[in-house]
Amino acid sequence: MNVLFHTVSAIGVVAMVTDTSVIKSGNSRKAIVPAAIAFFLAVFFHGILDYMPHCYPVQSRWDVILGLCIMVAGTLMARRPYQLIVAAAFWGCILPDIIDLLPAILNKYLGWKIPVIPKLFPWHWKENSGSIYTGNCKTSLINHWSVLIFALSIVYARRRDLKMILK
């Protein structure tokens, strides 16, 4: 899936794991466990999204730029005790791609010669990837909308917590 959809799933993860009644303003220590949970859930959801059949509806350059802008803005907009949770979810949602895909991408576009190791995450292995390259993206469209609706539903259900998280 595109970085943008992984980013959307990370926002849903933040909404799921952050209980603002437990993490009071100024007490960042209570954010450590939810941050770890957010990180591992984001990696887990990354795998689920990559296993799902999908095309790439957003051109890769814009996808990465917009996704990174959302991640930086989201982290900076979070109040101090929640920044760790937000950053952990965003890192978890892109770390598998950084590890498995970034060296080959940098080699291709920048002409570098970074060693490319075998893919670590099984959803990036050819036999497990949901990437569709046939041009028939109807299933992908349904899956992308499902991700958006699911994440937005979580965000809506936890909107009070999200208002507390954001400055």
Beta strands, then each sheet from edge to edge (+ up, - down):
end
